Amino acid sequence: MTEAPGLEIKPVNHRLPVELPVRRLDARATLPAYHSELAAGLDIAACLGRDPIAGDAFVIHPHEIFKVPTGLAMAIPAGFEGQVRPRSGLSINHGITVPNAPGTIDADYRGELFIALINLGVEPYEIRHGMRIAQLVIAPVAHARVVETDTLDETARGERGFGSTGHH
């Protein structure tokens, strides 16, 4: 393995033991689960059918955004956040993604988890009860202490922004 000049690669424990208390708000809700040994994200499923008018499925038309219920509430531990991310297969094959990806679930939120989905595809797409619709990554967060200043330290990049570090 070759290290980039000036960067030190340190071993990281990717399997931190973090307990995630989850409460089913609907008996038919699917608990979040990892679907491979080294998966980063817990799959989150739609929990439909509580509204007799909506039923167990609905269609997201191109360019529509829909707030999908999961039937779950959770207590993310202090010092962590939940990052809601798209499922790659839904994104690549159907254009179904999370419009604010990654969405953040704060550690102090205790309400039902809803997943915002948008259809960026060209065809309507049906979401059904129990379908895995997003991934949830539990990640550590740092709280910054904001310090107002009149000057910032100089860097080689300076104020060059979007696209300034290259095209590839």
N, C-alpha and C positions, 0 to 999 in steps of 0.2 A: 504494500500500500504506500503510495506517495502522498506526502502531506504538502499542502500549499505553503509557500514561503510565509513565515510569520504566524502560521496558525498551528495550534496544538490540538490534537485530537485526543479527547479524554473518554475513557469508557463510561457508558451510561447504563444504568439499570432501567431498561424499558418496561419492566413488569413490576412497577411499584405496587405494593398491596394497598389498594384504595377501596374502601367499602362504600357502596352506593345504595343507600336505602331507597327502594322504589315502592310506591303504593299504587295498587290497581284501583282506578276509579270506576271501572267497568269489569265485570267478571270475565268478559271475552277479550280483554286487552292482552296483548302478547308482551311478556317481559323482554327487555332489551337483552341481546345475546351476541357474543362473538361467534362468528361462523367459520373461523379457522384458528389454529393455534397461535399464530402471530398477528392476527388482525389488529389493527389500530383502533377501529371503530366498532361500537356496539350497533347492531342493526336495530332500527326503530320501525315498528309496523303501524299502519293505519288502524284505527279502531272506529269502525263505522256502524251504523244501524241503531244508534241511540235515538236518532231523530226519525220517526216513522215516515216522514215525508221524503227524506233524503235516501233512506234505505241503506243497503250494504255495499253500494257502489255509486260512483259519480264520475262524470267526464270532465276533464280539463281540456278546454279548447285552446288552440294556438294563441299565445300571448295573454292567456288568463293566469291569474294568481289565485290560489285557493289555500285556505288555512285548514290543514288536515288534523283532526283530533287523534290522539294516541291512546286516550283512556288511562294515562299514567301521570303521576306526580312523583317528584323525587327530591331528595335532600343531598345536593352536591356538597361535599365537604368543604369547609373553609379552606382557602388557599388554592382552590381548584375552580375550573369553569367547565361547562359542557359546551363543546363546539359542534354545532349541527352542520353536517356536510352532505353533499349530494352522494347518491350511490352511482358509481361509475357506469354500470350497465344501463340504468334509466337515462342517464345523461347522454351517453354515446348513441344508444340505440333509438331513443325516443325524444330527446331534447327536454326531458323532465329534470329540473334542477332546483336548487334552493336559491331564491333570488338575492338573499343577503348573506351568501356563503362566505366564510362560515358564520352562521348565526350563533350568538352567545347566550347561554343560560347561566345566569349568575347564581352563586352559591346560596343566596338568600331567597331565591324564588321557590315557592311551594305550590303554585297552581298547576293546572293541567298543562302538559307539554303539547303544544301544537307545532306542526311543521309547515312552514310556508313553502309551497311548491309553485313553480311557474313552468308552463309549457312553451319552450322555445322552438319546438318542432313545427312541422307543417301539417300534422295530422292530429285530430283529437285523441286523447289517451284516457283510458278508463283506470281509475284507482279503485281497488276492491278492499273490503274488510280483510285484515290480516296480511296484506301485502307489505313487504319491506320497502319503505319509501325514503329512508335517510340513514345516515350513520351518526353516531354520537361519540365523540372523542372526549374523554375526561383528561384535562390538561392542567398542569400547575400554572398559576399566575403570580405575578409580582405586583405589589402596589407601589407606585412611584411616589416619591415625595417631590412635589412640584416646587421649584425654586426659581423665582423670577430673576432675570439677569439682563444687563444692558449689552453684554457681549457673549459670543459663543467661541469655543476653541476652533482653530483653523483645521481643515482636512484637505486632502488632495482633491476630493470631489467638490467641496465647497457647496455652492448653491445650485449646481447643475442637477436637474430633476429627471422627469420621465425620459427613459431611453438614453440617459447619459452614460451608462456603464457598458454600452455595446448592444449589438443587434442579435447576438447568438448566445 
